[in-house]
């Protein structure tokens, strides 16, 4: 039990930091999505893809500078891996957003928020344990 608590405490500061980076990226994603649907009159499926590209770049940049340690891979490799794992997150996001709109009749932005939230845990875990160094950059003092 104490080992599990210790592991949670080990990664908690990074997860909280990622919550802010991910939150900012989500706001950017939603703004791009909203603008593409509202002002460019794009279908929501196209808007999801455009918003993903922009928000993922922001997330990669801030995460690599503030949240995660480099894995020792080149910047280009980490960049490509972030997009790869984010692609799965996009799939989760797309399925939840589309199902919320088409099957549940939710409004666009509520459905989009549900889609984004559903992909958050995957995105953090994949970055922490697959893309970047497993050792957290942010730690609790004394640990």
N, C-alpha and C positions, 0 to 999 in steps of 0.2 A: 504493500500500500504506500509506504513512504517513498519507494522508488518511483511509483507513478506520479505522486505529488511533486517529487523532485524534477521529473521530466517535464511536467506541466510548467513548473516555475522556470525551468531552463529556457523554454520556448515562449513563455508568455510575453515578455517585453517585445520580442520580434513580432508576435502575432498582433499585439496592440499597435505597434508601429505600422504594421501592414494594414491594419484596419484604417488608419489615417491615409496612407498612400492609396490603398484600394478604394477608400471612400472618395478621395479626390478624383481618382480615375473613373469611378462610377458616375460622379457628377459630370465629368467631361463626357463620358459615354452617353449619359442621358441628354445632355445639352446638344450634342452632335445628332443623336437620334431624333430628338424633338425638332431641331432645325431642319434636318433632312426631310422629315415627314411633313412638317408644317409649312416651311418656306420653299422647299424645293419640290414638294409634292411627290416624293419618292414613296414607293411601296415600303411597308415596314420591314420586309425581309432585306431589301437593299440597304435600308437605313441601319439595320442591325449590323450588317457587315462593315459599312463605313465607320460607324461608331466604334466597332471593335478594333479596327486598325489604329485609329487615333488614340483611343484610351489605352490600348496595350503598349503602344510606344511610350506614353507617359508613365505607365506603370513600370515598364522595364527600366526606364531611365532613373526614376526616383528610387525604386527598389534596389537597383544595383549600387546606387550611391549612398543610400541611407539605411536600408534594412538588412540586406544579405551580404555575406562575405563572398568574394569570388571563389569559384570552385577550382581555379587554376586553369580552366579552359580559356580560350581566347574570348575577347569581348564579342566577336562575331558569332562564335558557337553559343555563348550564353544568350545572346540576342535571338538567335534562331530557335533555341530550346524554349525560351519564354513564349515565342509565338506558337511553337508546337504544342506545349502544354495548355496554352491559352486557347488553342483551337478546340481542344476537348471541352474547355470551359465555355467556349462559344457555342458548341453543340448543346451542352446542358442549358445554357442561357436561351438559345433559339427554341429548343423543344418546349421549355417551360413558358417562355413568352408566347409562342405560337399557340400552344394548348390553352393558355389562359385567355387569349383573345378569341380563338376560334371555337373552343369547346365550352369555355366557362363564361364567355361574353364580357370579360373584364375590359375596362378602358385601356387604351394603349399604354399610358405611363404607369398605371398600377401593375399591369402585366409585365412591363419592362423591369420595374423594380423587383418583382417576384423572380424574374429570370436572372437578373444580376445577383440577387441574394443567394440564389440556389447554386451559383458557380463559385462563390467566394471561398468556401472552405477548400475546395479542390485547388483553386489557384494558389492559395497560400501554401498548402501542403506540398504541392508539386514543385513550387519554387524552392521551398526550404529543404526538401529532401531529395530532389532530383536535379534541378537546374543549378543551384548555388551550393556553396559549402554547407554541410549539415550543421556545423558549429555556428550557433547564432552570433550575429554581430552585436546585438543588443542583449544585455544580460542584467540580472538583478545583482546589485553590488554585494560582494561577499560570496558570490557563487562562481 
